[in-house]
Amino acid sequence: MFKAFLEPFRHPYPKEIIQRGGEGQPRGKPKAKAKDWSGTLGRIWRYLARRKGKLSLVLLMVVFSSGLALLGPYLLGVAVDHYLEGSGGRPWIIFLTGLALVYAGSSLTSWLQNIWMIEIAQETVYRLRTDLFAKLHRLPIPYYGKRQQGEIMSRVTNDIDNVSSTLNSSAIQIFSSVLTLVGTITVMLLLSPILTLLTFLVVPLMALGMRWITRRTGPLYKQRQRDLGNLNGYIEETLSGQRIIKAFSQEERVIRDFRERNDSIRRSGFWAQTISGFIPKLMNGLNNLSFALVAGIGGVLAIRGAVTVGVIIVFVEYARQFTRPLNDLANQWNTLLSAIAGAERVFEVLDEEEESRDEGQTAELEEVKGAVVFKNVTFSYEKEGAAATLKDISFTAEPGETVALVGPTGAGKTTLIQLLSRFYDPDSGTITLDGRDLTSVTRDSLRRRMAFVLQDSFLFQGTIRENIRFGRLNATDAEVEEAAKLANAHSFITRLADGYDKVLGIGGEGISQGQKQLLAIARALLADPSILVLDEATSSIDTVTEIKIQEGLQRLMRGRTSFVIAHRLNTIRQADKILVLQGGRLIEQGDHETLMAEGGFYSRLVQAYLEDRTRDTEEPTGGKPSGHF
């Protein structure tokens, strides 16, 4: 039995979390974006203030409700004094009628304020969530590379839900409690300053208790929200990687890691709610102490004639009303702390630096021929103290040319494409398109002139028709089907039960990898880009599907400036220009014959590839040649 009693307290007290204020760093180190409560509440208020008219009505109902709540006990005290003085008859009916009207009015105003506040709260949260989601689309690509998707999703869902629950229930309750507290103190002072002073004796104890509790629960609630975001991120990651987890039989390790994260939430949540649970117990104890003081000393004063019995009755009720708002505030404090922690995490995202905006002198790209020039381009992902990812890159791609990017992993091929699409801007040097510096044109107009077909083609949940139309939203059904035919996708689509209206699962679940790539080619054809970016789309695809994909790619590349991150020798040979990258530098460039004649790095790569291919074909037990460069 004793062991069962101690079981809930087996979690070690998180002293280090409280010391660092719930932040993910020890005390003494600077906080990246520290948020203060007043600033967070002020920002929430700015969202609420957009409905000033209805919010004013809510506050007016709160005033009426609080006033009527104060009037009820006063009428009761007057009725008791009236009875003790020997008066009877009709005044009793008046008092009873008055009390009935007071409490009915209090109920009506409370109902109205709740209904209106729910409407205001839902609209406020709607706008906050909309602003947050729009902000996510203005953040640069590196922001997503440094964070788990589930952790970001947690801010859009869990953290905003915490704000929503507080606005729905706690906001009005807090305001009503403050108003009731002020009104109660005022009436109490008018009735009996002595009894009021007795009631105030418990206030310092309340303040000390609340201070001790909130200094501990605030950081714990922040940590719980952070732990919840980390757990959501881990869950999203493991669900996305289920095939890999099962393929490598790592279920036990994943479950063990999950338990560690889940235990962190249990630890912070247990102590946050355990400590905050002291609040109602503290308030009830002090409430009873206040009641005893008022009843005992008030009774003595009534016997001596200093006050009437009615005043004592009124004062006892007001004494309860004095501590009840404090008790309500204490009970709402947990929700408020959780909401502030959630709001801070939401505002952290809203305060993130956005993708650098196009300056005033930028213009829209109109007609694009496709002449691309890199001149002395240098770039590094880490701006301070890190080696450059690309170093002094210079080359020219003429309109309609196919440029193949070749090099070992980490050579900078993908980074070069990221600069071309302006996901990043170079540290030095210039990139021009048809003679115009890319920084002088808007990102949107540049990316509308580009299309991407990647090795892992991403499809959205929805119909096949909708996924192809994503390339150009105003395309007709006939244009969608024509793009599918050019991409060699039409035949497999029509064999499906629902054809173009087949609904795909998340990530294109329901069709093969090769079919996904055919749809990605159709999507790019429909977009009709001037510049095309290809990350070899025939990796690990069967021969028949590969032929179809290659035919679709040839149609897609015709007449367009194309950049191909190449892995297959056949693709590289067909390129008009080959850029050979190593260690972030452009070490060779030219067509296949020229580079082979030079006998440099590219030539050695090709020779090594051909030797490997020959060995594979000579090996009697060897599998199908990889075909990769």
Buried (B, 14 or more C-beta within 10 A) or exposed (E): EEEEEEEEEEBEEBEEBBEBBBBEEEEEEEEEEEBEEEEBBEBBEEBBEEBEEEBEBBBEBBBBBBBBBBBBBBBBBBBBBBBEEEEEEEEEEEBEEBBEEBBEBBEBBBEBBBEBBBEBBEBBBEBBBEBBEEBBEEBBEEBEEEBBEBBBBBBBEBBBBBBBBBBBBBBBBBBBBBBBBEBBBEBBEEBBEEBBEBBEEBBEBBEEBBEEBBEBBBBBBBBBBBBBBBBBBBBBBBEBBEEEBEEEEBEEEBEEEBEEBBEBBBBBBBBBBBBBEBBBEBBEEBBEBBBEBBEEBBEEBBEEEEBBBBBBBBBBBBBBBBBBBBBBBBBBBBBBBBBBBBBBBBBBBBEBEEBEEBEEEBEEBEEBEBBBBBBEBBBBEEEEEEEBBBBBBEBBBBBBBBBBBBBEEEBBBBBBBBBBBBBBBBEEBBBBBBEBEBBBBBBEBBBBBBBBBBBEBEBEBBBBBBBBBBBBEEBEEEBBBBBBBBBBBBEBBEEBEEBBEBEBEEBBEBBEBBBBBBBBBBBBBBBBBBBBBBBBBBBEBEEEBBEBBBBBBEBBBEEBBBBBBBBBBEBBBBBBBBBBBBBBBBBBBBBBEEBBEEEBBBBEBBEEBEEEBEEBEEEEEEEEBBBBB
